[in-house]
Amino acid sequence: GAVVSQHPSWVICKSGTSVKIECRSLDFQATTMFWYRQFPKQSLMLMATSNEGSKATYEQGVEKDKFLINHASLTLSTLTVTSAHPEDSSFYICSASIPTGGENGYTFGSGTRLTVV
Amino acid sequence: SQKIEQNSEALNIQEGKTATLTCNYTNYSPAYLQWYRQDPGRGPVFLLLIRENEKEKRKERLKVTFDTTLKQSLFHITASQPADSATYLCAPGQGSSNTGKLIFGQGTTLQVKP
């Protein structure tokens, strides 16, 4: 089945540094990928929609200069958290639509737990 | 603004019983609604999609209903098992079910006791 691989699964970084999270579609081409953030005991909040070869579309309130998204190929989208601060600590998850049809929903990566100290 | 509400309190049921989870939405006219399962520390896993012109959809022990008049979807798990314990998320969507963005409810945690 369609698999989305997300790395790293967890990362601890110092305040002020940048962290890159990768999301790869392993056995299909993902024209569109989505990036979510999830705080403890809360739902997934959509951050941005990433389209291959074009600029990402950010949701209202999400700083595009802080959360850099690059979708340079049909199998790879990256999210870079720049100048990370403790309030950026969260669970980040990517997803992609499965090209076999809308009845199969979206496939999600396993998530990245970011802790900024 | 668009609002999606799921039972915020955990649902505790006995093994073998039917679990019923509710998803209500306001200020929104979704073309379809998806249900996902999420285990702690993991990404969501797709379960079922139901479209606005479908009243009910089934998959093994799962059943989903979609009432556009009540603006509500119900998610049922029959003959529940402890392995069904997880958080269940509803996600109404618009546009293409292939590329449209989803807005998630806050999820309902189900605990099935043996």
HADDOCK unambig.tbl for C-alpha pairs under 7 A between the chains (distance, minus, plus):
assign (segid A and resid 32 and name CA) (segid B and resid 99 and name CA) 6.50 0.50 0.50
assign (segid A and resid 42 and name CA) (segid B and resid 106 and name CA) 5.73 0.50 0.50
assign (segid A and resid 43 and name CA) (segid B and resid 104 and name CA) 6.47 0.50 0.50
assign (segid A and resid 43 and name CA) (segid B and resid 105 and name CA) 6.23 0.50 0.50
assign (segid A and resid 43 and name CA) (segid B and resid 106 and name CA) 4.21 0.50 0.50
assign (segid A and resid 43 and name CA) (segid B and resid 107 and name CA) 6.46 0.50 0.50
assign (segid A and resid 44 and name CA) (segid B and resid 104 and name CA) 6.14 0.50 0.50
assign (segid A and resid 93 and name CA) (segid B and resid 43 and name CA) 6.58 0.50 0.50
assign (segid A and resid 97 and name CA) (segid B and resid 98 and name CA) 5.53 0.50 0.50
assign (segid A and resid 97 and name CA) (segid B and resid 99 and name CA) 6.17 0.50 0.50
assign (segid A and resid 98 and name CA) (segid B and resid 98 and name CA) 6.97 0.50 0.50
assign (segid A and resid 101 and name CA) (segid B and resid 98 and name CA) 6.49 0.50 0.50
assign (segid A and resid 102 and name CA) (segid B and resid 97 and name CA) 4.71 0.50 0.50
assign (segid A and resid 102 and name CA) (segid B and resid 98 and name CA) 4.61 0.50 0.50
assign (segid A and resid 103 and name CA) (segid B and resid 49 and name CA) 6.11 0.50 0.50
assign (segid A and resid 105 and name CA) (segid B and resid 46 and name CA) 5.93 0.50 0.50
assign (segid A and resid 105 and name CA) (segid B and resid 49 and name CA) 6.78 0.50 0.50
assign (segid A and resid 106 and name CA) (segid B and resid 46 and name CA) 6.51 0.50 0.50
assign (segid A and resid 107 and name CA) (segid B and resid 45 and name CA) 6.80 0.50 0.50
assign (segid A and resid 107 and name CA) (segid B and resid 46 and name CA) 6.86 0.50 0.50
assign (segid A and resid 108 and name CA) (segid B and resid 43 and name CA) 5.63 0.50 0.50
assign (segid A and resid 108 and name CA) (segid B and resid 44 and name CA) 6.13 0.50 0.50
assign (segid A and resid 108 and name CA) (segid B and resid 45 and name CA) 6.84 0.50 0.50
assign (segid A and resid 109 and name CA) (segid B and resid 43 and name CA) 5.77 0.50 0.50
assign (segid A and resid 110 and name CA) (segid B and resid 42 and name CA) 5.08 0.50 0.50
assign (segid A and resid 110 and name CA) (segid B and resid 43 and name CA) 4.58 0.50 0.50
assign (segid A and resid 111 and name CA) (segid B and resid 42 and name CA) 6.11 0.50 0.50
assign (segid A and resid 111 and name CA) (segid B and resid 43 and name CA) 5.64 0.50 0.50
